[in-house]
Amino acid sequence: MKRRLTALLLLFCMLLTFSAGCGSGDEVTDIADTESMTEADETKEENDMLPADTKDEIFAAPVEVETPAEDIAAYYDELGELDFASLGCKIDTNAKIEDDSRNGTDFIYVTSEKYHYSFGYYSNNPWVNSDVIIMSRGKEAKDFHNCELVAVDMKNRAVYELGIVVNDFSEFVVWHELLYYIKGSTLSVFNLKTGEKRELLTYNGGIGFPHMTNDGRYMNFASTVDGKCTGVIYDIEKNETKIILQKNFSAPFNVANHMMISPINPNMMFFSHEGTTQYISNRLWMAEMGKEPYCIVKQNLTENYDLGDCVGHECWSFDGKGLWYVKYSLSPTPPRGICYIDLAAKDNSVQVLYSKYPYWHVSCSPDGRYVGADTQSGSYSGVCLIDRTTGEESMLVKARTNWVHPCHPHPCFSPASDKLAFHDMSIDDTVSVGIITITK
């Protein structure tokens, strides 16, 4: 009888915590995200395969291809005004672009009574320039699949339908005028200036959660190959793919996900150990081509040997020198807040830099000056801006949320570091997007 109860308990734990996919942005580490987590997990099979090693060769391209943040911002601005009407794109007549203000902060609000809008996940860029941002449009807030992509032109106050359908709200990424998107197991690209669309590749294990290097040549995506969580690096110029990671952790928290290529090094990719945050003592990992993956942050235990540092929701710094992440407010030991790991430093312990609010997700501006974050507390999620030059931590807006993807605020900076987008639940109960202009 005891064996049967133990087996049932283990099975329940696995079903409760297994991720929606090896590369999904739908974390189960979220304290309040158990509703979306459970729905997704019901579709997944149990998987307790042992970790697999990666023995792939290194890309022949330069190890580091670094572009200064000011050059990136200038290039985006040089794109000029895009003419979506000339490309045959129709106006989204259901969308409204309004001026709004909340908690003393003015912002532009993209909303609709019929559709839900999302700019995707905050770590993969949706911005074309400071005036245009790509969004996904869905009919159901809790089922943001088979979404249509739209271009939001804030300068001309218009939303254009691009005639593109993607698998999920975050299955696209923008680099300058090139919009990369995923449908099925196929990656395609749409040139927002010329209107040209073409398929790039189809990958048998599936494609998800794309991220790019600063120079736009390389992309990573998550896949599933031979039942293992797989990270793939794609050389766009050569149309060549190489596996950088194949790894499953031990049950019941098997999943490796949140895979993000280094902004400056195509042979390096961050990934996370997914699961219930109170039980994940080795969350942040790095994969390097041809090497064994390794954990990059040492999480401390309490005096009773419980996990003291509950961490997650990572993103690369724009310069590729480190990663930002959050030590959640439920962590047993203080301080709690926003952390940074310098990959070149010898000390890899959890070090909290900003702790004014109960932070949840963290992002960073390309110019390195700002950190954006949201909070997890009460009936709202605060959208916060941290000025690293002064150390000031400010809550700009109290965002309404249902705590379910994609209605996490997920602050996301524009390439010029002058705009900050966030998700919000409208009074019509539709997922909407606010866009704040940052006054420097």
C-alpha positions, 0 to 999 in steps of 0.5 A: 500500500505504501509503495502504491501511494508513493508511486501515485504521489510521484506521478502527481508531482511529475504531471504538476511540474513538467513544462509545456515544452523544452523551449517554451517561455511558459515557466512553471517557476512562477509562483502564481502561474499554476493554472496555465502550467497545469493545463499545458502539462496535461498534454505532455508525456512522462519523460525521465531519460538520463542527461545526454552529452553534446559533442558538436563542432564549434562554428567557424565564425568569429567567437565574438561579434559585438555591436555597440548598443548605440550603433544598433539603435542608430541602425533601427532608426535609419530604417525610416518610416515603413509603408505597410499599406504599400505591401498590401497589409490591411488595417486591423479595424478591431484594434485601438491605439489610445493615449492612457495614463495610470499612476502618474505615467502616460503611455500609449495603449494598444487594445481591442474588445475582440482580440488579445495582443502580445509582443511575445516574451520579453527576451526575444526582440519584437521591435522594428524601431522606436515607432513600430513593434510586432505583436501577435493577435489571438482570440482566447487569452488562455489559448494564445495559439495559432496567432496572427502577427500584426505591426503596430505603427505608433507614429501613424496610430495604425495596426496592420495585419501581416498575413502571418500565422504563428504557433504561439504568442512568442514564436517570432523575433525581429532583427531590423527589418527582418521578421522571423516567425515559426509555423509548424516546424518551419522557420520563415522570414518576412522583409518588412520593407520589401514584403518578401516572404520565404521559408528558411528551414524545417526542423523535424524536432520542432522549432520554438522560442527563437533568440538572435545574436546582436549582428543578426547572423545567428539564431537559436531555437529549442527543439525536442530530438530523441525525447531530449530537450535540445538547443539548436544554433542556426547560421542564417547566412549559411543555412546551417544548423548545429546542436549545442545542447541535448539534456534532460534533468532527473525526474520529476523536474526533467525540463531544460528550457528558456534557451537563449543564444549569447548576444555576442557568441554563437557558440554559447547558449544559456538555458534553465532547469525548469520546475517548481522554484522551491525545489530547483537548486541549480536553475541557471546553466550554460551550454558551449559548443563541444563542451559539457553544460555547466551551472553558472550560479551557486544557490545557497541553502538555509541552516536547515538545508532548505533552498534559500535562493529561489531564482529564475526569469533570466535574460542576457545583458546586451553586451553578452557579459552576464545575465540578469535574473530574479531572486523571488520574494518567496525565497526563505533567506533575504535579501530578495530582488534583482540579481546579475551574474558576471560570467567572468567573475570568480564569485558565482553566488547569488548577489541581490542588487535591487530589492525595493519591490517583490520582483518577478521578471527582469529585462535590460535596456540595450544601452545598459542604463536601465533594468525593467522589471515587474512585480508579483503582489496582490491584485496587480503587477507593478511595472518598474524601471531601475536607473543603474546610473542613480540606483533609483527603483521606480514603479511606473504603472500598476498593471492589471493581470490574470497572472496567466501567460501572456498577461504577465507584464514582461517589460520589454525595451526598444532598441534605442532604450527609449520605450518600454512595452508591457502587458496589461488586462484591459477593462474589456478583459482582453490582453493589451499592451502599454508602451511607455516613453522613457524620459532620460 
